[in-house]
Amino acid sequence: MNFIQELKSKKTTILTSAPLDGVSDFAFCKICLDGGADIVFTEMTSVNDLYYKSKKLIAYLNQFKGLKNVVIQLYGKEADKFEKAAKIAEEIGFSGIDINFGCPAKNVISNGGGVMLMRDLDNVYKIIENTLKGTSLPVSIKIRAGISVESIKKHQLKISDDTLNFLENKEIITALDLLKKIKSL
């Protein structure tokens, strides 16, 4: 039984924090847990940095050792790196893994991550599949209904011309499409 199933068997309401980039650091997570949160999420963690075992990142993540019910949120676009990253996250001692497919931030989508991944459901499937291969921890996903080309232009988000052309020629992909694609996992 994983920690979420265990919580659900003991409680009718589970109090959790949201993963907030630049906010959900170690101190924030510790305060939330001490204040009664049942589950806390880290801020976004780069799969590339975890895959390559960035010394700075590993030192930071090691602070979470010993804390219960902490879920690490991962982001990236290269499916082949998620299996190893998931193994490392489990070795560090996280209780679960959350994959970010919802972030609309400029610096994330300009590199093809976050909500942009919903435009490539085959890659999303591979990312989830590889994450599940790399861990026995529960895996969740953060998704957004979608992001439109109009929204990108309105907010003057900096993305490549190739990405913009791809989006303009692509039909809208919704969260429901994503869920249908990954249902077999």
One Martini backbone bead per residue (centre of mass of N, CA, C, O) as a GRO file, in nm:
protein
  185
    1MET     BB    1   0.095   0.038   0.025
    2ASN     BB    2   0.069   0.352  -0.032
    3PHE     BB    3   0.050   0.665   0.103
    4ILE     BB    4  -0.225   0.736  -0.024
    5GLN     BB    5  -0.384   0.485   0.057
    6GLU     BB    6  -0.334   0.521   0.357
    7LEU     BB    7  -0.472   0.793   0.390
    8LYS     BB    8  -0.753   0.706   0.273
    9SER     BB    9  -0.800   0.491   0.508
   10LYS     BB   10  -0.793   0.732   0.747
   11LYS     BB   11  -0.923   0.959   0.554
   12THR     BB   12  -1.151   1.193   0.404
   13THR     BB   13  -0.933   1.425   0.425
   14ILE     BB   14  -0.683   1.580   0.217
   15LEU     BB   15  -0.404   1.778   0.282
   16THR     BB   16  -0.258   2.006   0.039
   17SER     BB   17  -0.012   2.121  -0.159
   18ALA     BB   18   0.107   2.311  -0.406
   19PRO     BB   19   0.297   2.337  -0.686
   20LEU     BB   20   0.542   2.606  -0.650
   21ASP     BB   21   0.734   2.792  -0.820
   22GLY     BB   22   0.950   2.946  -0.584
   23VAL     BB   23   0.803   2.817  -0.306
   24SER     BB   24   0.832   2.486  -0.278
   25ASP     BB   25   1.037   2.453  -0.063
   26PHE     BB   26   1.161   2.318   0.210
   27ALA     BB   27   1.042   2.520   0.415
   28PHE     BB   28   0.751   2.512   0.312
   29CYS     BB   29   0.704   2.209   0.344
   30LYS     BB   30   0.763   2.196   0.648
   31ILE     BB   31   0.545   2.391   0.739
   32CYS     BB   32   0.307   2.234   0.622
   33LEU     BB   33   0.352   1.973   0.780
   34ASP     BB   34   0.352   2.107   1.066
   35GLY     BB   35   0.047   2.231   0.994
   36GLY     BB   36  -0.104   1.946   0.855
   37ALA     BB   37  -0.010   1.834   0.607
   38ASP     BB   38  -0.021   1.537   0.413
   39ILE     BB   39   0.079   1.680   0.140
   40VAL     BB   40   0.371   1.762  -0.056
   41PHE     BB   41   0.517   1.982  -0.300
   42THR     BB   42   0.746   2.055  -0.502
   43GLU     BB   43   0.912   2.215  -0.697
   44MET     BB   44   1.036   2.229  -0.987
   45THR     BB   45   1.217   1.959  -1.150
   46SER     BB   46   1.476   1.879  -1.340
   47VAL     BB   47   1.546   1.608  -1.522
   48ASN     BB   48   1.828   1.677  -1.617
   49ASP     BB   49   1.953   1.735  -1.336
   50LEU     BB   50   1.887   1.453  -1.224
   51TYR     BB   51   2.016   1.271  -1.439
   52TYR     BB   52   2.309   1.430  -1.390
   53LYS     BB   53   2.351   1.493  -1.089
   54SER     BB   54   2.338   1.762  -0.967
   55LYS     BB   55   2.492   1.878  -0.697
   56LYS     BB   56   2.301   2.106  -0.616
   57LEU     BB   57   2.038   1.942  -0.633
   58ILE     BB   58   2.105   1.706  -0.446
   59ALA     BB   59   2.157   1.876  -0.197
   60TYR     BB   60   1.875   1.994  -0.186
   61LEU     BB   61   1.706   1.720  -0.185
   62ASN     BB   62   1.837   1.599   0.080
   63GLN     BB   63   1.662   1.767   0.281
   64PHE     BB   64   1.401   1.566   0.250
   65LYS     BB   65   1.506   1.368   0.418
   66GLY     BB   66   1.263   1.216   0.641
   67LEU     BB   67   1.026   1.309   0.495
   68LYS     BB   68   0.687   1.285   0.465
   69ASN     BB   69   0.488   1.320   0.191
   70VAL     BB   70   0.684   1.384  -0.058
   71VAL     BB   71   0.650   1.540  -0.376
   72ILE     BB   72   0.800   1.531  -0.680
   73GLN     BB   73   0.842   1.770  -0.936
   74LEU     BB   74   0.853   1.712  -1.283
   75TYR     BB   75   1.047   1.837  -1.569
   76GLY     BB   76   1.023   1.780  -1.926
   77LYS     BB   77   1.088   1.617  -2.270
   78GLU     BB   78   1.279   1.365  -2.219
   79ALA     BB   79   1.184   1.046  -2.185
   80ASP     BB   80   1.467   0.893  -2.134
   81LYS     BB   81   1.513   1.048  -1.837
   82PHE     BB   82   1.280   0.950  -1.635
   83GLU     BB   83   1.371   0.682  -1.519
   84LYS     BB   84   1.628   0.776  -1.371
   85ALA     BB   85   1.496   1.008  -1.213
   86ALA     BB   86   1.302   0.825  -1.052
   87LYS     BB   87   1.518   0.662  -0.908
   88ILE     BB   88   1.650   0.898  -0.761
   89ALA     BB   89   1.400   0.997  -0.609
   90GLU     BB   90   1.365   0.734  -0.449
   91GLU     BB   91   1.647   0.726  -0.316
   92ILE     BB   92   1.606   0.994  -0.154
   93GLY     BB   93   1.273   0.965  -0.044
   94PHE     BB   94   1.034   0.997  -0.193
   95SER     BB   95   0.675   0.934  -0.214
   96GLY     BB   96   0.653   1.086  -0.499
   97ILE     BB   97   0.540   1.162  -0.843
   98ASP     BB   98   0.522   1.463  -1.045
   99ILE     BB   99   0.408   1.557  -1.362
  100ASN     BB  100   0.460   1.832  -1.580
  101PHE     BB  101   0.175   1.943  -1.811
  102GLY     BB  102   0.094   2.276  -1.720
  103CYS     BB  103   0.305   2.481  -1.768
  104PRO     BB  104   0.307   2.836  -1.898
  105ALA     BB  105   0.587   2.921  -1.882
  106LYS     BB  106   0.817   3.053  -2.080
  107ASN     BB  107   1.076   2.881  -1.996
  108VAL     BB  108   0.923   2.608  -2.050
  109ILE     BB  109   0.779   2.630  -2.338
  110SER     BB  110   1.035   2.719  -2.505
  111ASN     BB  111   1.143   2.401  -2.445
  112GLY     BB  112   0.872   2.203  -2.458
  113GLY     BB  113   0.730   2.216  -2.192
  114GLY     BB  114   0.471   2.138  -2.021
  115VAL     BB  115   0.197   2.223  -2.202
  116MET     BB  116   0.340   2.148  -2.475
  117LEU     BB  117   0.320   1.833  -2.442
  118MET     BB  118   0.011   1.809  -2.524
  119ARG     BB  119   0.101   1.809  -2.841
  120ASP     BB  120   0.253   1.515  -2.750
  121LEU     BB  121   0.121   1.221  -2.664
  122ASP     BB  122   0.349   1.019  -2.714
  123ASN     BB  123   0.553   1.152  -2.519
  124VAL     BB  124   0.381   1.144  -2.269
  125TYR     BB  125   0.359   0.842  -2.257
  126LYS     BB  126   0.666   0.788  -2.234
  127ILE     BB  127   0.713   0.944  -1.975
  128ILE     BB  128   0.525   0.779  -1.797
  129GLU     BB  129   0.637   0.499  -1.857
  130ASN     BB  130   0.931   0.559  -1.761
  131THR     BB  131   0.861   0.638  -1.475
  132LEU     BB  132   0.730   0.366  -1.396
  133LYS     BB  133   0.992   0.197  -1.447
  134GLY     BB  134   1.171   0.372  -1.219
  135THR     BB  135   0.920   0.308  -1.013
  136SER     BB  136   0.709   0.245  -0.709
  137LEU     BB  137   0.586   0.500  -0.703
  138PRO     BB  138   0.363   0.727  -0.710
  139VAL     BB  139   0.197   0.872  -1.004
  140SER     BB  140   0.150   1.199  -1.121
  141ILE     BB  141  -0.038   1.465  -1.290
  142LYS     BB  142  -0.002   1.782  -1.448
  143ILE     BB  143  -0.270   1.965  -1.590
  144ARG     BB  144  -0.412   2.128  -1.873
  145ALA     BB  145  -0.644   2.208  -2.098
  146GLY     BB  146  -0.458   2.437  -2.237
  147ILE     BB  147  -0.306   2.614  -2.522
  148SER     BB  148  -0.313   2.889  -2.720
  149VAL     BB  149  -0.207   3.082  -2.971
  150GLU     BB  150  -0.344   3.341  -2.871
  151SER     BB  151  -0.207   3.337  -2.592
  152ILE     BB  152   0.081   3.356  -2.685
  153LYS     BB  153   0.049   3.627  -2.836
  154LYS     BB  154  -0.076   3.801  -2.609
  155HIS     BB  155   0.186   3.734  -2.408
  156GLN     BB  156   0.450   3.722  -2.570
  157LEU     BB  157   0.572   3.451  -2.611
  158LYS     BB  158   0.880   3.286  -2.629
  159ILE     BB  159   0.898   3.119  -2.935
  160SER     BB  160   0.944   2.936  -3.184
  161ASP     BB  161   0.855   2.923  -3.510
  162ASP     BB  162   0.813   2.617  -3.523
  163THR     BB  163   0.616   2.599  -3.287
  164LEU     BB  164   0.405   2.796  -3.396
  165ASN     BB  165   0.348   2.642  -3.657
  166PHE     BB  166   0.260   2.383  -3.523
  167LEU     BB  167   0.018   2.502  -3.365
  168GLU     BB  168  -0.140   2.628  -3.608
  169ASN     BB  169  -0.157   2.314  -3.740
  170LYS     BB  170  -0.309   2.228  -3.479
  171GLU     BB  171  -0.513   2.079  -3.299
  172ILE     BB  172  -0.686   2.068  -3.026
  173ILE     BB  173  -0.568   1.963  -2.709
  174THR     BB  174  -0.695   1.789  -2.446
  175ALA     BB  175  -0.717   1.643  -2.144
  176LEU     BB  176  -0.889   1.407  -2.250
  177ASP     BB  177  -0.689   1.307  -2.460
  178LEU     BB  178  -0.468   1.240  -2.258
  179LEU     BB  179  -0.627   1.034  -2.085
  180LYS     BB  180  -0.681   0.835  -2.315
  181LYS     BB  181  -0.381   0.773  -2.382
  182ILE     BB  182  -0.300   0.681  -2.061
  183LYS     BB  183  -0.501   0.463  -1.952
  184SER     BB  184  -0.319   0.196  -1.980
  185LEU     BB  185  -0.124   0.278  -1.734
   0.00000   0.00000   0.00000
